[in-house]
Each structure stands twice: as C-alpha cells, then as structure tokens.
C-alpha cells in the first residue's frame, strides 16, 4: 500500500466531517471498496451498521 496525501478539498471535507461527528454526532461514511471518505449523515441504516461490524477483524 502506498501513501497518497489528501488533496486540499478532500482534507477540508474530512476535517468538516470529523468536526460534525464531534459536535453534532454525525456518522462518518466510508466507501466499502477502498475505504475512502464519502460524507456524513444523521441516520445510518441497520445494513450499514451490520456491514461495519462484520468488517472488523476479530482475533482471539
């Protein structure tokens, strides 16, 4: 995996999303295929939550 710095507009969108998460309790959304940032939302569907939980590797 190679490092690619964020473009200025991508960086600002991510900063705004993080601020919205911290201040307004908005969910931060990511693209499932490449984990890129895709926005924020007030509501997250049950399918999105289940998919996020299933994507976390668990090692015992």
C-alpha positions as CSV (number, residue, x, y, z in Angstrom):
1,X,0.0,0.0,0.0
2,X,1.5,3.3,-1.0
3,X,0.8,6.6,0.8
4,X,-1.1,9.2,-1.0
5,X,-1.6,12.5,0.7
6,X,-5.1,14.0,0.7
7,X,-5.9,16.8,-1.8
8,X,-6.8,20.2,-0.2
9,X,-10.5,19.8,-0.8
10,X,-10.5,16.2,0.4
11,X,-8.7,17.2,3.5
12,X,-11.2,20.0,4.2
13,X,-14.2,17.7,3.7
14,X,-12.7,15.2,6.2
15,X,-12.0,17.9,8.8
16,X,-15.6,19.1,8.5
17,X,-16.9,15.6,8.8
18,X,-14.8,15.0,11.9
19,X,-16.0,18.3,13.4
20,X,-19.6,17.3,12.6
21,X,-19.1,14.0,14.3
22,X,-17.6,15.5,17.4
23,X,-20.0,18.5,17.7
24,X,-23.3,17.2,16.1
25,X,-23.0,13.4,16.5
26,X,-23.0,12.8,12.7
27,X,-21.9,9.5,11.3
28,X,-18.8,9.5,9.1
29,X,-19.3,7.3,5.9
30,X,-16.6,5.4,4.1
31,X,-16.6,3.6,0.7
32,X,-16.6,-0.1,1.3
33,X,-14.4,-0.9,-1.6
34,X,-11.4,1.4,-1.0
35,X,-12.2,3.0,2.5
36,X,-12.2,6.5,1.0
37,X,-14.3,9.2,2.8
38,X,-17.7,9.7,1.2
39,X,-19.5,12.1,3.6
40,X,-21.6,12.3,6.7
41,X,-25.2,11.5,7.7
42,X,-27.7,11.9,10.6
43,X,-29.1,8.4,10.1
44,X,-27.3,5.1,9.3
45,X,-29.3,2.1,8.1
46,X,-29.1,-1.2,10.0
47,X,-27.4,-2.8,7.0
48,X,-24.6,-0.3,7.1
49,X,-24.1,-0.9,10.8
50,X,-24.1,-4.7,10.4
51,X,-21.6,-4.4,7.4
52,X,-19.3,-2.2,9.5
53,X,-19.3,-4.6,12.4
54,X,-18.7,-7.6,10.1
55,X,-15.7,-5.8,8.5
56,X,-13.8,-5.5,11.8
57,X,-11.3,-8.4,12.1
58,X,-11.5,-10.4,15.4
59,X,-8.6,-12.3,16.6
60,X,-8.7,-14.4,19.8
